Amino acid sequence: LPTRHASRRATIVSQPDIDVMLYKFSATEVFNGHFLAGSFGVNVNIPLAQANMKADTFVKDSPFTLKDDQFGLGDTTITPMVGWHHGNLHTTASLSFYIPTGQYSTAVVKPLQGVYDVLSIGKNKPAIDPSLSMTYLNPQTGVEFSGSLGVTINAVNHATDYLSAPELHLELTAAQHLPNGFEFGV
């Protein structure tokens, strides 16, 4: 709850319940020939997002329920990549470009007017993400080990005049592929 020292404009949100459904339309083209002794390809991702939020909220010690729904185009990603294949080992170097095509607005909460606009589907900032990925896949045993290491480098969000720090990310997978097409893993 707000304290007596809280700002007169303070908004406190508790118990948020957020549901997001993401539909990604993705296309990848791998071109004939070689580039840097590997296979060259380009991937394009166009996401559509549906986000719903409900939360208990307090403004100036007055409680109300905040609800917001957003649906629309998210941020588009274009990723050129080069892949190399050596037996069961597959390596890919990529450079993703995040294009701020998604709906974005700074949060607005005006409970007396019934205006609640706190969700944004886009990030309102371009970014690049160089990544290196490797997969070992043995087709005879179905054993797979995969990993990807990258760093997302953000530009300034001009609506908030804020620059996020670079984001280092690492994804790892160990999986077993089954003859029927299913797989399980962590």
C-alpha positions as CSV (number, residue, x, y, z in Angstrom):
1,L,0.0,0.0,0.0
2,P,1.2,3.6,-0.5
3,T,2.8,5.2,2.4
4,R,2.2,8.8,3.5
5,H,5.5,9.7,1.9
6,A,4.5,8.3,-1.5
7,S,4.2,10.6,-4.4
8,R,0.8,12.2,-5.0
9,R,0.8,10.6,-8.4
10,A,2.0,7.2,-7.3
11,T,0.3,4.1,-8.8
12,I,0.7,0.8,-7.0
13,V,-0.2,-2.4,-8.9
14,S,-0.5,-5.7,-7.0
15,Q,-1.5,-9.2,-8.0
16,P,-1.1,-8.7,-11.8
17,D,-2.6,-11.4,-14.0
18,I,-1.2,-11.2,-17.5
19,D,-2.0,-13.5,-20.4
20,V,-0.1,-13.2,-23.7
21,M,-0.8,-15.2,-26.9
22,L,1.7,-14.8,-29.6
23,Y,1.2,-15.8,-33.3
24,K,4.4,-15.8,-35.3
25,F,4.5,-15.8,-39.0
26,S,7.9,-16.9,-40.0
27,A,9.6,-17.6,-43.3
28,T,13.2,-18.7,-44.0
29,E,14.9,-18.9,-47.3
30,V,18.3,-20.7,-47.7
31,F,19.9,-19.7,-50.9
32,N,21.9,-22.0,-53.3
33,G,25.6,-21.6,-53.4
34,H,28.0,-20.8,-50.6
35,F,28.9,-17.7,-48.6
36,L,31.9,-17.7,-46.3
37,A,32.2,-21.4,-47.0
38,G,28.7,-22.0,-45.6
39,S,25.0,-21.8,-46.5
40,F,23.5,-18.3,-46.5
41,G,19.9,-17.8,-45.5
42,V,17.5,-15.1,-44.3
43,N,14.6,-15.4,-41.8
44,V,11.7,-13.0,-41.3
45,N,9.5,-13.1,-38.2
46,I,6.2,-11.1,-38.1
47,P,4.4,-11.5,-34.7
48,L,0.8,-10.8,-33.9
49,A,0.2,-10.5,-30.2
50,Q,-2.9,-10.6,-27.9
51,A,-2.2,-9.4,-24.4
52,N,-4.7,-9.1,-21.5
53,M,-4.0,-7.8,-18.0
54,K,-6.0,-7.5,-14.8
55,A,-4.6,-6.2,-11.6
56,D,-5.6,-4.7,-8.2
57,T,-4.4,-1.1,-8.3
58,F,-4.2,1.8,-5.9
59,V,-3.9,5.5,-6.9
60,K,-3.8,8.0,-4.0
61,D,-5.0,5.3,-1.6
62,S,-8.1,4.6,-3.9
63,P,-8.4,1.0,-4.9
64,F,-9.7,-0.1,-8.4
65,T,-9.3,-2.9,-10.8
66,L,-7.1,-2.2,-13.8
67,K,-7.9,-4.0,-17.0
68,D,-6.1,-3.6,-20.3
69,D,-6.3,-5.5,-23.6
70,Q,-4.1,-5.1,-26.6
71,F,-4.0,-6.9,-30.0
72,G,-1.8,-6.1,-32.9
73,L,1.4,-6.4,-34.8
74,G,4.5,-6.9,-32.7
75,D,8.1,-6.0,-33.6
76,T,9.4,-7.5,-36.8
77,T,12.7,-9.4,-36.9
78,I,14.9,-9.9,-40.0
79,T,17.8,-12.3,-39.5
80,P,20.5,-13.0,-42.1
81,M,22.5,-16.1,-41.2
82,V,25.4,-18.3,-42.3
83,G,25.4,-22.0,-41.4
84,W,28.2,-24.6,-41.6
85,H,27.7,-28.4,-41.4
86,H,30.5,-30.9,-40.5
87,G,29.0,-34.3,-40.0
88,N,26.7,-34.2,-37.0
89,L,27.8,-30.7,-35.9
90,H,25.9,-27.7,-37.3
91,T,27.0,-24.1,-36.5
92,T,25.2,-20.9,-37.4
93,A,26.2,-17.3,-37.1
94,S,23.4,-14.8,-37.3
95,L,22.6,-11.1,-36.9
96,S,19.0,-10.3,-36.1
97,F,17.6,-6.8,-36.7
98,Y,14.6,-5.9,-34.5
99,I,12.4,-3.3,-36.3
100,P,10.0,-1.4,-34.0
101,T,6.8,-2.1,-35.9
102,G,4.7,-3.0,-32.8
103,Q,2.2,-0.8,-31.0
104,Y,3.8,1.1,-28.2
105,S,2.7,3.9,-25.8
106,T,3.9,5.0,-22.4
107,A,1.5,3.9,-19.6
108,V,-1.6,6.0,-18.9
109,V,-3.8,5.3,-15.9
110,K,-6.7,7.7,-15.3
111,P,-9.2,5.8,-13.1
112,L,-11.8,8.6,-12.9
113,Q,-12.0,8.7,-16.7
114,G,-11.8,4.9,-17.0
115,V,-8.6,5.1,-19.1
116,Y,-6.1,2.3,-18.6
117,D,-3.4,1.9,-21.3
118,V,-0.5,0.1,-19.7
119,L,0.3,-2.7,-22.1
120,S,2.4,-2.3,-25.2
121,I,3.0,-5.0,-27.8
122,G,6.2,-3.4,-29.2
123,K,9.3,-2.1,-27.5
124,N,9.6,1.1,-29.5
125,K,13.3,0.7,-30.1
126,P,15.4,-0.9,-32.8
127,A,18.0,-3.5,-31.8
128,I,20.5,-5.9,-33.2
129,D,21.4,-9.3,-31.9
130,P,24.6,-11.1,-33.1
131,S,24.4,-14.8,-32.1
132,L,26.4,-18.0,-32.5
133,S,24.5,-21.3,-32.3
134,M,25.7,-24.9,-32.4
135,T,23.8,-28.2,-32.6
136,Y,25.2,-31.7,-32.4
137,L,22.6,-34.2,-33.7
138,N,23.2,-37.9,-34.2
139,P,20.5,-39.2,-36.6
140,Q,21.2,-42.8,-35.6
141,T,20.7,-42.4,-31.9
142,G,18.4,-39.3,-32.0
143,V,20.6,-37.5,-29.4
144,E,20.7,-33.7,-29.7
145,F,22.7,-31.1,-27.8
146,S,22.1,-27.4,-28.9
147,G,23.2,-24.1,-27.6
148,S,23.0,-20.4,-28.7
149,L,24.9,-17.4,-27.3
150,G,24.1,-13.9,-28.3
151,V,23.9,-10.3,-27.1
152,T,21.0,-7.9,-27.8
153,I,22.2,-4.3,-28.4
154,N,19.4,-1.8,-28.0
155,A,18.9,1.7,-29.4
156,V,17.2,4.4,-27.4
157,N,13.4,4.3,-26.8
158,H,12.7,7.9,-27.8
159,A,9.2,7.9,-26.1
160,T,10.9,7.4,-22.7
161,D,14.4,8.6,-23.6
162,Y,15.7,5.4,-22.1
163,L,18.6,3.1,-23.3
164,S,18.5,-0.5,-22.1
165,A,21.9,-2.1,-21.4
166,P,23.1,-4.9,-23.7
167,E,21.3,-8.2,-22.9
168,L,23.5,-11.4,-22.9
169,H,21.4,-14.5,-23.6
170,L,22.3,-18.2,-23.6
171,E,19.9,-21.0,-24.6
172,L,20.7,-24.7,-24.1
173,T,18.9,-27.9,-25.1
174,A,19.5,-31.6,-24.5
175,A,17.0,-33.7,-26.3
176,Q,16.2,-37.2,-27.5
177,H,14.4,-37.6,-30.8
178,L,12.1,-40.7,-31.1
179,P,11.5,-42.7,-34.3
180,N,7.8,-41.6,-34.4
181,G,8.8,-37.9,-34.8
182,F,8.4,-36.9,-31.2
183,E,11.2,-35.6,-29.0
184,F,11.7,-34.9,-25.3
185,G,14.3,-33.0,-23.5
186,V,15.3,-30.0,-21.4
